[in-house]
Every structure is written in structure tokens, then in C-alpha cells.
Amino acid sequence: MRGVKIPYELQKMNSLFEEAGFEAYLVGGAVRDEIMGKGAHDWDVATNAKPEEVIKIFRRVIPTGIKHGTVTVHFMKQAIEVTTFRTESDYSDGRHPDKVEYAGRIEEDLSRRDFTMNAMAASLKDGHIVDPYGGADDIQKKTIRAVGEPSERFMEDGLRPVRAVRFASQLGFKIEEKTWAAILREDILKKAAGISLERFRDELCKILLSPIPSVGLKLLEESGLLKIFIPELLQGRGCVQSDERGFHSFDVLDHNFYACDGAVLRGPMSCSGLTRTSFVQEIPASERGNDSDRFLILRLAAIFHDVAKPSCKRAEAGKITFYNHEIAGEKMARGIMVRLKFSNAQIDAVCHLIKEHMFNYESSWSDAAVRRFVQRVGAQNIDSLFDLRLADIYGMHKVPVRLHDAAVCGKLLELKERVDKVLQEKSAMGLKDLAVNGADLIALGIPAGKKLGAILKELFETVTDDPSMNSRDALLSLAKNLYSEKYSG
């Protein structure tokens, strides 16, 4: 097959390898991505030079994994992982090889890799492809196939079955029949159950961030991997939601899966958006910038937002209800995410969205009620909460959410318009926004302590009801009266 274009930095790196009498290859996902025309940004290099020889060739080398023949070379403003050709054997912990031996040829090195699409190498000299297992053909066929005997590859590393599912979700590929059959084996699933929860969490996040996450999520379910790592979600399989009102077409689990598909970052939502046809237009990854974390939080909230529905289900007079499932769901999601070792910040952000996702706006809400809604949710969380609501709506029937459908989006747009108005008015959203603070009240003669805190809270409630009261003179006068009438005794 035709070779790939080698980046200039790697060409310069290769010239130094050649001067020292060694050969070097681009390996792994970078080669796969180049063949797929996606372009690669992270480069892994394999060479017949041993680590100590690599250290002599380059000026800045960090021995990041020298025990297994890997160092990180800092070259031309790039951090490039360089590994000596090697073979591996005896994976007693189901993850790391007990025995690593250096190899003389790139083909030997490729034999230890997981899937054919990842078992290719491109010469840094001319871009020539080394493809002993037909990885390029499998890429063309959109097939994920294990290198050699699938069961052997999976018994070597319990993470590989999860990686197969993740690649299927990310790339839109099918898992080859023998490879899939091996994943379903009891001994393979037992090996997978032994991987660290952090490694599963990382793969789960990549699945959630894939174009259509329900593809990977369903494969996790069908393989038995979901039962191992997040059994709570499986309680939603077969939990019927549809009743005479026709709110849902799917059971709870599929609804969660499809809500995750529908959870996309959208631009600011306002009535001006009525010129657009739908809210399903996702912001391209290249334009997300710092929103990438918000995207993950949104999809985590989508997959867990109804996790507690099975335990809250009630059926009365032909109607199915799930009262307070958002409260129970916040607790369940927190337990799952703690177990999977997400950061505290991620856990708090996801659980807050889950707890608030059942807001029920009515046009009769007063302006003060809108302000209290913003205070409770947090102005910084409004866009994510509205995106979650739209994802929830999409997950009901897998139908794109149309803005011109007043029955679906009318109230949401109205609420967003009123929220924007509140934020533009710069209403007090917290005690810090009051025109006075605790020191002002102490200077007025109110002693520090619980009574002072209670007065500040009453001042805040007053300003929430009537923003015009947020002036220093008005609040000091009110505070003085409150203290003398309610708190001085």
C-alpha cells in the first residue's frame, strides 16, 4: 500500500537515528489515524536502539518507562515516546507483562499489539508501511480484529475488551466475529473485571465523548462489561416508562443511552435561535476550547440522569410516575462516580445537574421565582442544565428537537429569555452581590454571630424579591430595623 507522510519533526529525528546506525518507525494509533486521513498529533516511535542508546543520541530524554524499554524524548518542541522493539509475555496481573525482551525486527514488536489497525508501523525514513496483520484492510472494512488469537490477546490484558468497545464507538467500526466471541467468554470477562477502576473510567469517558455514545454503551451492556463496572444502570433495562400520555418510547436504560447521544454542546439559546431548525447542531470539537470539560460533564449527567427511576417507579390509575427520582439519582450517581474515582469537581458538577434536571417552569413564575431558580442552579450551570433538558427530550423518542415546536421548546425558550434578563439586570445572585456585608452590619452595632448571618439572609431574600432594594442605605436601614425588632433580644 502507499505510505504515509512523515511529519518534518520525525524526519529530523530519524536522521539522528540513522547517523547512529539505527532505524525508527511511527507506530500505534498515529499510523491508524494517518491512514484514515484524520491526522495524528501524538507520536509514538519504535526503534531497534536500546534506551541507553537513545539517551546518547538525544539531548533531552526522560526515562519515563525505562524498565519496559520506553523513554520520552523532547525534540523540536515535541514530547515523543520512544520504545525499543520488544516482545512481551506472562501477564500475571492481567495488565502488565512479567517478562519483556528486546526484539530485532519491527514485525516482532507489532505482534504484541492488541488490534490489527494498531499493529502497523510507518518508517520514519520514507513513510513505508509495515502491516503484517492486514490492519489497513481492516480499516478499510471498518473492522476491529484482534492480532492473532483473540482470547490470547485479551487474557494478556484485561483492558483490551473495553478498548475494543471504545474503538467501535469512537470510529464507528464493527468488532469482528471471533474477536467479539472472545470478549463474551467468562474467563475473559473475569480478566477484565481485574483492571483498575481508573482505567475503565478513562475508557468510559472516551466512549461518552464519541460521536454516538449509545453504540459503545450498548456494546458494554451486550458484552457483560457494564454489569461488571456499572450494574446500577442495568436496573433500567426492561423498566417501562410509557403510559397513556405517550411521554416515552423506550425503557429507562435505552432512554439514558439515547439522551447521551442527544447531549451536545450548543450555542447560547435564545429566541433569536428560532431561525434555526433544531438544537441538535453540535459545536465542533475544534471550537470547544475550554468547553471540553463541560461536554464530558454534560454526557455524564445524561447517562446517569435517570439512573434512580427503577427504584422510584410507581403505577397508579394507568399512569407511571417516578417522583423524586432526581433526588435519589443524585445520590446513586455520586456513589457510582466515587467508585470510579472521578474528581470531586466532576462528581459535584454532574450530581448538581442531575438533582436540578426536573425543573418545571410555568409562565406564571414571578421574576423573583426566576431569580431564585438562577440562584439555586447557578448562573454558570444554566446552559448545561438546558442542554441536559434538551438531551432528555431527545432521549424520549430519538427525534431531533425542533425549536419551532412550541409544545416542546416554547417554555424553555421563554425561561431562558427571562433568565437572560435577570442576569443582564445584575440582580444579586448571592450574599457577595449585596450592597452591604457583614463588616457593614458590625459597624452598625450588630454583633457578629448567628444573628448577623440570619439578618444577611433576610436582606438577600428582600433583594431577590425587589432588586431595587440593593442599595447601601436601604439595606443598612432594613438591617437596623430587623435587628431591633427581631434579633436584639
C-alpha positions as CSV (number, residue, x, y, z in Angstrom):
1,M,0.0,0.0,0.0
2,R,1.0,3.6,-0.3
3,G,3.0,5.0,2.6
4,V,2.1,7.9,4.9
5,K,3.5,11.4,5.1
6,I,6.1,11.7,7.9
7,P,6.0,15.0,9.8
8,Y,9.1,17.2,9.5
9,E,10.0,16.8,13.2
10,L,10.0,13.0,12.8
11,Q,12.1,13.2,9.7
12,K,14.7,15.2,11.6
13,M,14.5,12.7,14.5
14,N,15.1,9.8,12.0
15,S,18.2,11.5,10.6
16,L,19.7,11.3,14.1
17,F,18.8,7.6,14.5
18,E,20.3,6.8,11.1
19,E,23.5,8.7,11.8
20,A,23.8,6.5,14.9
21,G,23.1,3.3,12.9
22,F,19.5,2.7,14.0
23,E,16.1,2.5,12.3
24,A,12.9,4.0,13.7
25,Y,9.2,3.7,13.0
26,L,6.0,5.6,13.8
27,V,3.7,3.1,15.5
28,G,0.3,2.7,17.1
29,G,-2.8,4.9,16.7
30,A,-0.8,7.6,14.8
31,V,-0.4,5.3,11.9
32,R,-4.0,4.3,12.0
33,D,-5.2,7.9,12.1
34,E,-2.9,8.9,9.2
35,I,-4.3,6.0,7.1
36,M,-7.8,7.1,8.0
37,G,-6.9,10.7,6.9
38,K,-7.5,12.1,10.3
39,G,-4.0,13.3,11.1
40,A,-2.1,12.4,14.2
41,H,-0.9,14.8,16.9
42,D,0.5,12.3,19.5
43,W,3.5,10.4,18.1
44,D,4.9,7.1,19.4
45,V,8.1,5.8,17.9
46,A,9.6,2.3,18.0
47,T,13.3,1.7,17.3
48,N,16.0,-1.0,17.5
49,A,18.0,1.4,19.6
50,K,18.1,0.4,23.3
51,P,17.1,3.0,25.9
52,E,20.6,3.8,26.9
53,E,21.5,4.3,23.2
54,V,18.5,6.7,22.7
55,I,19.7,8.7,25.7
56,K,23.1,9.1,24.0
57,I,21.5,10.2,20.7
58,F,19.2,13.0,22.0
59,R,19.9,15.8,24.5
60,R,16.7,15.8,26.5
61,V,15.4,12.3,27.4
62,I,13.2,11.4,30.3
63,P,13.3,7.7,31.5
64,T,9.5,7.5,31.9
65,G,9.2,3.8,31.4
66,I,12.8,2.6,31.0
67,K,12.0,-0.7,32.8
68,H,10.0,-1.7,29.7
69,G,12.2,0.0,27.2
70,T,10.4,3.3,27.0
71,V,11.8,6.9,27.3
72,T,10.3,10.3,26.4
73,V,12.4,12.3,24.0
74,H,11.9,16.1,24.0
75,F,12.7,17.1,20.4
76,M,11.8,20.2,18.4
77,K,9.2,21.3,21.0
78,Q,7.6,17.8,20.9
79,A,7.4,15.1,23.6
80,I,7.8,11.8,21.7
81,E,7.6,8.5,23.4
82,V,10.3,6.2,22.1
83,T,10.2,2.4,22.8
84,T,12.8,-0.2,21.9
85,F,11.4,-3.1,19.7
86,R,10.2,-5.7,22.2
87,T,8.2,-8.8,22.9
88,E,6.1,-9.4,26.0
89,S,5.0,-12.5,27.9
90,D,3.4,-13.8,31.1
91,Y,0.8,-11.2,32.2
92,S,0.1,-12.5,35.7
93,D,-1.8,-9.3,36.7
94,G,-3.8,-9.2,33.5
95,R,-2.4,-5.9,32.6
96,H,1.4,-5.6,32.6
97,P,3.9,-8.1,31.2
98,D,6.1,-10.0,33.7
99,K,8.7,-10.5,31.0
100,V,9.9,-8.0,28.4
101,E,12.6,-8.9,25.9
102,Y,14.1,-6.7,23.2
103,A,13.4,-7.7,19.6
104,G,15.5,-7.2,16.5
105,R,12.7,-6.5,14.0
106,I,9.7,-4.2,13.9
107,E,7.5,-7.2,12.9
108,E,8.2,-8.9,16.3
109,D,7.3,-5.7,18.1
110,L,4.0,-5.4,16.2
111,S,3.0,-9.0,17.2
112,R,2.4,-7.9,20.8
113,R,-0.2,-5.2,20.0
114,D,-3.9,-5.5,20.5
115,F,-5.8,-5.0,17.2
116,T,-4.7,-5.2,13.6
117,M,-5.5,-1.5,13.0
118,N,-3.0,-0.7,15.8
119,A,-0.4,-3.2,14.6
120,M,1.1,-1.2,11.8
121,A,4.3,0.9,11.5
122,A,5.5,3.6,9.2
123,S,9.2,4.0,8.5
124,L,10.4,7.5,9.6
125,K,12.8,7.4,6.7
126,D,10.2,7.2,3.8
127,G,6.7,6.6,5.3
128,H,6.7,3.0,4.1
129,I,4.0,0.9,5.9
130,V,4.8,-2.3,7.6
131,D,1.5,-4.2,8.0
132,P,1.9,-7.9,8.8
133,Y,-1.6,-8.4,10.1
134,G,-3.8,-6.7,7.5
135,G,-4.6,-3.6,9.6
136,A,-5.0,-1.4,6.5
137,D,-7.6,-3.8,5.0
138,D,-9.5,-3.9,8.3
139,I,-9.5,-0.1,8.5
140,Q,-11.0,0.0,5.0
141,K,-13.6,-2.6,6.1
142,K,-14.2,-0.7,9.3
143,T,-13.4,-3.8,11.4
144,I,-11.8,-4.3,14.8
145,R,-9.9,-7.5,14.8
146,A,-7.5,-8.9,17.4
147,V,-3.9,-9.6,16.4
148,G,-3.6,-13.4,16.3
149,E,-5.8,-15.4,18.6
150,P,-8.3,-13.0,20.3
151,S,-8.5,-15.0,23.5
152,E,-4.8,-14.8,24.0
153,R,-4.7,-11.1,23.4
154,F,-7.5,-10.5,25.9
155,M,-6.0,-12.8,28.5
156,E,-2.8,-10.8,28.3
157,D,-4.5,-7.5,29.1
158,G,-8.0,-7.2,30.7
159,L,-8.3,-3.7,29.4
160,R,-8.4,-4.8,25.8
161,P,-12.0,-5.9,25.7
162,V,-13.0,-2.5,26.9
163,R,-10.7,-0.8,24.4
164,A,-12.4,-2.8,21.6
165,V,-15.7,-1.4,22.6
166,R,-14.3,2.1,22.9
167,F,-12.8,1.9,19.4
168,A,-16.1,0.7,18.0
169,S,-17.8,3.7,19.5
170,Q,-15.2,6.2,18.6
171,L,-14.5,5.1,15.0
172,G,-17.9,3.6,14.1
173,F,-16.3,0.2,13.4
174,K,-17.7,-3.3,13.9
175,I,-16.0,-5.8,16.1
176,E,-15.0,-8.9,14.1
177,E,-17.0,-12.1,15.0
178,K,-14.2,-14.1,16.6
179,T,-12.9,-11.1,18.5
180,W,-16.4,-10.4,19.8
181,A,-17.0,-14.0,20.7
182,A,-13.8,-14.0,22.8
183,I,-14.9,-10.9,24.7
184,L,-18.1,-12.8,25.7
185,R,-16.1,-15.6,27.3
186,E,-16.4,-16.0,31.1
187,D,-12.7,-16.1,31.6
188,I,-12.1,-13.0,29.5
189,L,-14.8,-11.1,31.5
190,K,-13.2,-12.2,34.7
191,K,-9.8,-10.9,33.5
192,A,-11.5,-7.6,32.5
193,A,-13.0,-7.4,36.0
194,G,-9.5,-7.2,37.4
195,I,-8.5,-4.0,35.7
196,S,-8.2,-0.8,37.8
197,L,-11.4,1.3,38.1
198,E,-9.4,4.3,36.9
199,R,-8.6,2.6,33.6
200,F,-12.2,1.7,33.0
201,R,-13.3,5.2,33.9
202,D,-10.9,6.6,31.3
203,E,-12.3,4.3,28.6
204,L,-15.8,5.1,29.6
205,C,-15.2,8.8,29.2
206,K,-13.8,8.2,25.7
207,I,-17.0,6.2,24.9
208,L,-19.2,9.0,26.2
209,L,-17.3,11.6,24.1
210,S,-17.6,9.6,20.9
211,P,-20.0,10.7,18.1
212,I,-22.8,8.3,19.0
213,P,-22.0,7.0,22.6
214,S,-25.0,4.7,22.6
215,V,-23.1,2.4,20.2
216,G,-20.4,1.8,22.8
217,L,-22.8,1.8,25.8
218,K,-24.9,-0.9,24.2
219,L,-21.8,-3.0,23.4
220,L,-20.8,-2.6,27.1
221,E,-24.2,-4.0,28.0
222,E,-24.2,-6.8,25.5
223,S,-20.7,-7.9,26.4
224,G,-21.4,-8.1,30.1
225,L,-18.8,-5.4,30.8
226,L,-21.4,-2.9,32.0
227,K,-22.7,-5.4,34.6
228,I,-19.2,-5.6,36.0
229,F,-18.5,-1.9,36.3
230,I,-21.8,-0.1,36.5
231,P,-24.5,-2.6,37.4
232,E,-26.8,0.2,38.6
233,L,-27.5,1.2,35.1
234,L,-28.8,-2.2,34.2
235,Q,-31.7,-1.8,36.5
236,G,-33.2,0.4,33.8
237,R,-33.3,-2.5,31.3
238,G,-37.0,-3.5,31.0
239,C,-38.2,-0.7,33.2
240,V,-41.1,0.5,31.1
241,Q,-41.9,4.3,31.2
242,S,-44.6,4.5,28.5
243,D,-48.2,5.0,29.6
244,E,-51.3,6.6,28.1
245,R,-49.6,10.0,28.0
246,G,-47.0,8.8,25.5
247,F,-44.0,10.6,27.0
248,H,-41.5,7.8,26.3
249,S,-40.8,5.2,23.5
250,F,-38.0,3.4,25.4
251,D,-37.3,1.7,28.7
252,V,-35.1,3.6,31.2
253,L,-31.8,2.2,30.0
254,D,-32.3,3.0,26.3
255,H,-33.6,6.4,27.3
256,N,-30.4,7.1,29.2
257,F,-28.3,5.8,26.2
258,Y,-30.2,8.0,23.7
259,A,-30.2,11.0,26.0
260,C,-26.4,10.7,26.0
261,D,-26.5,10.7,22.2
262,G,-28.6,13.9,22.3
263,A,-26.3,15.6,24.8
264,V,-24.3,18.1,22.7
265,L,-22.9,21.5,23.4
266,R,-25.0,24.2,21.8
267,G,-24.5,27.9,21.3
268,P,-26.3,30.3,23.5
269,M,-30.0,29.5,23.4
270,S,-32.4,32.5,22.9
271,C,-35.5,33.4,21.0
272,S,-33.2,34.6,18.1
273,G,-32.4,30.9,17.7
274,L,-35.9,30.4,16.2
275,T,-34.4,31.0,12.8
276,R,-32.6,27.7,13.2
277,T,-34.3,24.3,12.7
278,S,-33.1,22.5,15.7
279,F,-30.9,22.3,18.8
280,V,-29.0,19.2,17.6
281,Q,-26.3,21.2,16.0
282,E,-23.1,20.4,18.0
283,I,-20.3,22.8,18.4
284,P,-17.3,21.3,16.5
285,A,-14.5,19.9,18.7
286,S,-12.1,22.4,17.2
287,E,-14.2,25.3,18.5
288,R,-15.0,23.9,22.0
289,G,-11.8,25.2,23.6
290,N,-12.3,25.2,27.4
291,D,-15.8,23.7,26.9
292,S,-14.4,20.2,26.5
293,D,-14.8,19.6,30.3
294,R,-18.3,20.8,30.1
295,F,-19.1,18.4,27.3
296,L,-17.9,15.4,29.4
297,I,-19.9,16.7,32.4
298,L,-23.0,17.0,30.2
299,R,-22.7,13.5,28.9
300,L,-22.0,12.0,32.3
301,A,-25.1,13.8,33.6
302,A,-27.1,12.4,30.6
303,I,-26.1,8.8,31.2
304,F,-26.9,9.0,34.9
305,H,-29.8,11.5,35.0
306,D,-32.5,8.8,35.3
307,V,-30.4,6.1,37.0
308,A,-32.8,6.0,40.0
309,K,-36.1,5.8,38.1
310,P,-36.4,2.0,38.6
311,S,-36.3,2.3,42.3
312,C,-38.8,5.3,42.3
313,K,-41.3,3.8,39.8
314,R,-44.9,3.8,40.8
315,A,-48.0,2.9,38.8
316,E,-51.4,4.3,39.7
317,A,-54.6,4.7,37.7
318,G,-52.9,3.8,34.4
319,K,-50.1,6.4,34.9
320,I,-46.5,5.7,35.6
321,T,-44.6,8.1,37.9
322,F,-41.0,8.4,39.2
323,Y,-41.4,11.1,41.9
324,N,-38.2,12.4,43.3
325,H,-36.0,10.2,41.1
326,E,-33.7,13.2,40.6
327,I,-33.0,13.3,44.4
328,A,-32.4,9.6,44.5
329,G,-30.5,9.7,41.3
330,E,-28.1,12.4,42.6
331,K,-27.2,10.0,45.4
332,M,-26.8,7.0,43.1
333,A,-24.7,8.9,40.6
334,R,-22.4,10.2,43.3
335,G,-21.9,6.7,44.6
336,I,-21.0,5.4,41.1
337,M,-18.7,8.3,40.3
338,V,-16.9,8.0,43.6
339,R,-16.4,4.3,43.0
340,L,-15.0,5.0,39.5
341,K,-12.7,7.6,41.1
342,F,-13.8,10.7,39.2
343,S,-12.6,14.0,40.6
344,N,-14.6,15.7,43.3
345,A,-15.2,18.7,40.9
346,Q,-16.6,16.4,38.2
347,I,-18.8,14.5,40.7
348,D,-20.2,17.7,42.2
349,A,-20.9,19.2,38.7
350,V,-22.7,16.1,37.4
351,C,-24.7,15.5,40.5
352,H,-25.8,19.1,40.6
353,L,-27.2,18.8,37.1
354,I,-29.0,15.5,37.9
355,K,-30.6,17.0,41.0
356,E,-31.8,20.0,39.1
357,H,-32.9,18.4,35.8
358,M,-36.6,18.1,36.7
359,F,-37.3,21.8,37.0
360,N,-40.9,22.6,35.9
361,Y,-41.2,26.2,34.6
362,E,-44.5,27.9,34.2
363,S,-45.2,31.3,32.6
364,S,-46.8,32.3,35.9
365,W,-43.5,32.3,37.7
366,S,-42.8,35.7,39.2
367,D,-39.5,37.5,38.4
368,A,-38.4,36.6,41.9
369,A,-39.1,32.9,41.2
370,V,-36.8,33.2,38.2
371,R,-34.1,34.8,40.2
372,R,-34.4,32.0,42.8
373,F,-34.1,29.5,40.1
374,V,-30.9,31.0,38.9
375,Q,-29.6,31.3,42.4
376,R,-30.3,27.6,43.1
377,V,-28.9,26.3,39.8
378,G,-26.0,28.8,39.5
379,A,-25.7,31.1,36.5
380,Q,-22.6,29.2,35.3
381,N,-24.7,26.0,35.1
382,I,-27.7,27.3,33.2
383,D,-26.5,26.4,29.7
384,S,-25.5,22.9,30.8
385,L,-28.9,22.4,32.5
386,F,-30.8,23.5,29.4
387,D,-28.6,21.3,27.2
388,L,-29.4,18.3,29.6
389,R,-33.1,19.1,29.3
390,L,-32.9,19.0,25.5
391,A,-30.9,15.8,25.7
392,D,-33.6,14.3,27.9
393,I,-36.3,15.3,25.4
394,Y,-34.3,13.8,22.5
395,G,-33.9,10.5,24.5
396,M,-37.7,10.2,24.8
397,H,-38.3,9.3,21.2
398,K,-34.9,9.8,19.4
399,V,-36.4,12.6,17.4
400,P,-34.4,15.8,16.8
401,V,-35.6,18.7,19.0
402,R,-37.2,21.3,16.8
403,L,-37.2,24.9,18.0
404,H,-40.4,25.8,16.2
405,D,-42.3,23.1,18.1
406,A,-43.8,25.4,20.7
407,A,-45.1,22.4,22.7
408,V,-41.6,21.2,23.2
409,C,-39.4,24.2,23.4
410,G,-41.7,27.2,23.9
411,K,-41.5,27.3,27.7
412,L,-37.8,26.5,27.7
413,L,-37.1,29.4,25.4
414,E,-39.3,31.7,27.5
415,L,-37.5,30.7,30.6
416,K,-34.1,31.3,29.0
417,E,-35.2,34.7,27.9
418,R,-36.3,35.6,31.4
419,V,-33.0,34.2,32.9
420,D,-31.0,36.3,30.4
421,K,-33.0,39.4,31.5
422,V,-32.3,38.6,35.2
423,L,-28.6,38.2,34.5
424,Q,-28.5,41.4,32.5
425,E,-30.1,43.3,35.4
426,K,-27.2,42.1,37.5
427,S,-29.5,41.0,40.2
428,A,-28.0,39.7,43.4
429,M,-27.3,36.0,43.0
430,G,-25.5,35.5,46.3
431,L,-24.6,37.3,49.5
432,K,-21.5,38.6,47.9
433,D,-23.7,40.6,45.5
434,L,-25.4,42.5,48.3
435,A,-24.5,46.2,48.6
436,V,-23.6,45.6,52.2
437,N,-21.6,42.9,54.0
438,G,-21.0,41.6,57.5
439,A,-18.5,44.2,58.3
440,D,-21.0,46.9,57.5
441,L,-23.6,45.4,59.9
442,I,-21.0,45.1,62.7
443,A,-20.1,48.8,62.2
444,L,-23.9,49.4,62.6
445,G,-23.7,47.8,66.0
446,I,-25.0,44.3,65.2
447,P,-22.7,41.7,66.9
448,A,-21.0,39.0,64.8
449,G,-22.6,35.6,65.0
450,K,-25.7,33.6,64.0
451,K,-28.0,36.6,64.3
452,L,-25.8,38.6,61.9
453,G,-25.9,35.7,59.4
454,A,-29.7,35.5,59.7
455,I,-30.1,39.2,59.0
456,L,-27.9,39.0,55.9
457,K,-30.0,36.1,54.7
458,E,-33.2,38.2,55.2
459,L,-31.6,41.1,53.3
460,F,-30.8,38.7,50.5
461,E,-34.3,37.5,50.3
462,T,-35.6,41.1,50.2
463,V,-33.3,41.9,47.3
464,T,-34.3,38.8,45.5
465,D,-38.0,39.9,45.7
466,D,-37.1,43.5,44.9
467,P,-33.7,44.2,43.3
468,S,-34.2,48.0,43.7
469,M,-33.6,47.4,47.4
470,N,-30.0,46.5,46.7
471,S,-28.5,49.8,47.8
472,R,-26.3,50.5,50.8
473,D,-28.6,53.0,52.5
474,A,-31.8,50.9,52.0
475,L,-30.1,47.7,53.3
476,L,-28.5,49.3,56.3
477,S,-31.8,50.8,57.3
478,L,-33.6,47.5,56.9
479,A,-30.8,45.7,58.8
480,K,-31.1,48.1,61.7
481,N,-34.9,47.6,61.9
482,L,-34.6,43.8,61.6
483,Y,-32.1,43.7,64.5
484,S,-34.1,45.9,66.8
485,E,-37.4,44.2,66.1
486,K,-36.4,40.5,65.8
487,Y,-32.9,39.8,66.9
488,S,-31.8,42.2,69.7
489,G,-33.5,40.3,72.5
